[in-house]
């Protein structure tokens, strides 16, 4: 706890945009415990100044595609 793992992960995603261009991928899958979904969404949006979009894909009402907005 408190070792900066979230910040390190976000920095890595933002630091290498050319890797995404090479692979043709515009997404990064992050798997985390259910209890942390909302916390990670807040962390990603806050620490990246909304440069990254968050889509939570979980539960029976989960989104069906990437064009759907994330749930609160």
WOPEWO-V386432 format. One record per residue. RES is the residue in one small letter. OMEGA is omega in whole degrees, -180 to 180 (999 if undefined). BURIAL is 1 if it has 24 or more other ideal C-beta (glycine too) atoms within 12 Angstrom, else 0. Layout:
# WOPEWO-V386432
res=RES omega=OMEGA burial=BURIAL
res=RES omega=OMEGA burial=BURIAL
This chain:
# WOPEWO-V386432
res=x omega=176 burial=0
res=x omega=-179 burial=0
res=x omega=177 burial=0
res=x omega=-179 burial=0
res=x omega=180 burial=0
res=x omega=180 burial=1
res=x omega=178 burial=0
res=x omega=180 burial=0
res=x omega=179 burial=1
res=x omega=178 burial=1
res=x omega=179 burial=0
res=x omega=179 burial=0
res=x omega=-177 burial=1
res=x omega=-175 burial=0
res=x omega=-174 burial=0
res=x omega=-180 burial=0
res=x omega=180 burial=0
res=x omega=176 burial=0
res=x omega=178 burial=0
res=x omega=-180 burial=0
res=x omega=-180 burial=0
res=x omega=-177 burial=0
res=x omega=-178 burial=0
res=x omega=-179 burial=0
res=x omega=177 burial=0
res=x omega=-176 burial=0
res=x omega=173 burial=0
res=x omega=179 burial=0
res=x omega=177 burial=0
res=x omega=179 burial=1
res=x omega=-179 burial=0
res=x omega=178 burial=0
res=x omega=-178 burial=0
res=x omega=-179 burial=0
res=x omega=-178 burial=0
res=x omega=-176 burial=0
res=x omega=-178 burial=1
res=x omega=179 burial=0
res=x omega=180 burial=0
res=x omega=177 burial=1
res=x omega=179 burial=1
res=x omega=-180 burial=0
res=x omega=-179 burial=0
res=x omega=-178 burial=1
res=x omega=-179 burial=0
res=x omega=-175 burial=0
res=x omega=179 burial=0
res=x omega=-179 burial=1
res=x omega=178 burial=0
res=x omega=174 burial=0
res=x omega=177 burial=0
res=x omega=178 burial=1
res=x omega=-177 burial=0
res=x omega=175 burial=1
res=x omega=178 burial=1
res=x omega=-178 burial=1
res=x omega=-176 burial=0
res=x omega=172 burial=0
res=x omega=-177 burial=0
res=x omega=179 burial=0
res=x omega=-176 burial=0
res=x omega=-180 burial=0
res=x omega=-178 burial=0
res=x omega=-179 burial=0
res=x omega=-176 burial=0
res=x omega=180 burial=0
res=x omega=179 burial=0
res=x omega=178 burial=0
res=x omega=178 burial=0
res=x omega=177 burial=1
res=x omega=177 burial=0
res=x omega=999 burial=0
